[in-house]
């Protein structure tokens, strides 16, 4: 997916130079019921999960007509970011590729190669550092580049941005609005659970454990800004082997605990997600709300950053700052860049190629 009226690849006068394109990389999702199982097979490739089991896993997609909202949300983000960059004098194409469904990363790379792009700045829809939110996308882009003959295209990454003021402020405003709807509610921040060993290895070499630490910092900054006396950080969407340790507590278990302590109203703030995709509309809007209803807890869920002007402007700031570093020949600084080669390692196969 590209912008119209894009600068030619040879232009070096715009504020995003030396980059002649942006590549948005995301997870992807099915857009109709008959794509759900095929999509889940891609997501779980190599795990050997039978299709009948995948059909059970896919039930939460079928609850929403077999269509994930993530692709539409990515389209909206691209449009908003394109407009924001244009106001800053950047008329640069934004390509879009998913790791798990159309448009795939290799499709995006074929398009940008055909368009003559030579230096690309990659932005992911994962705000926090971890293997699943950082290196797995870097590996996927490296693999796709070698497959489609894009090795001559230099692809740099913009880095993780959860600590950027634009992301924090967008979430703060959403939390403040939710608390205004439900005064006196307990503030519960929610993010995607990951294996504890993945959390332990997340971030740059000199500052591991960045996934949970960054969430704790974002939560603390928001809680202080809205004047919340107490807050919690909990997790959702656990998967994987039953005996494997994952980050806890689970949001539904925590809601039951809060109920036992006399809490009767909560605001759930999904700071681990940039938009209302499946983990938000199913795990929180469906499952957690059902838990609250059964326990007699009033619940309001705050909005995700989405396409809020504050968030989109923050992303544009990050892209332009990265370009300024590149014009000086500087590497992306850690921890903003999550440590370059040493960040978020692949614990199963450390030699798997990944872009820096």
Steps between C-alpha positions, in 0.01 A plus 500: 500500500657828395420866506411701196722781374800333658846644473728325250757266648784736409367798694713597800352838591202400711506481883501118500815476286703281457191275510284482190223287653345382826409134556227428755534143627219335695353168610212467255162334532225328302237707324233233447399169663661268244838664566503438877647148510754572225606811691540304823708240317737778397513639854577156648723376216736232618295416809314209339158600635215307330243700303216386726686646797559821307126518436448505876767768542335703226163517672562851626555614141172341394324694775586812300401368160838341430656842449781645707489879534877536482535548123243779490673662797834482323348665193365780719838543669679518165257766380539706817878470500515589130301815571715592801821458302356701213437794731870488584609506138549126461317355199649155537333164426399269781508130413328243718584135560374244754688208648198267504249603234448705187652732415807298602838662555642346184215655300585843638870453428432393141298815453759735643778332298292542185453865590876551526526562874847467641489601866196426715404580857306221670233569764324214678161502669661361818586777743704295749822300470487121515582216266138477383464876461845588369738236372237272346405782263865578429558134415193492276614807307851357457359170373260671261775726367717201409205324337390784272846630409485811715843455657616822332228697682618630836229469763550677833255488787346787685512314832245434773304803613295416810700747711455783248290786630252473213406142588486565873293817459251332268445229760487753784221691326307178441539391863391843626186479290422149625547604862267793442236249387554286810627717789680316777575197286807285558748558216619172345752514216497204262749361251574179310665232712825347374720216636708614795824398328405721205442788740831432674684526167308798361669830430864593442781293647569754773135529606319167473146453629391802297156364406361500854711797610376722217139406579555583865644839406216583260244396763669708769521809280133477409384425855690799635366726227136407568543500877416133552599403855540132410536303180582149381672345199346175377520278194277335241515266199721236656575209268768233465577191704309476831818442703691793352518805731336811354460847646218522754246578640239430236245779469202279584672348803591849618144623461384215725764597756394866491139393550606304807657818636179695453581679174179558306616716208802485272649676201693262274771685309654294214835679486669199341312543171497788255152428360180307571598172338395150602675483837313814602153436362496134605721469808381826658175615340360147496667271755599752766165676473325167549715441809409843634131440434511168685681661795282810509787735414434810293757524220610763251772424247715794394578557134824395336729753333355415157524797269490771765683808382734491798610144427535548126699821550728310736563234238584771246739656753674165541534443125645847444738463795619168359561666164702774669720233663542330163607825332774525761596137445397410854363167612164495671576573867414245769270453680272693260616269225492202733868428467570421135643153436498401867134567575216255552696188400358188343539253788447197276724595211725797572650488149174572319564809282316819591524857386674733746 
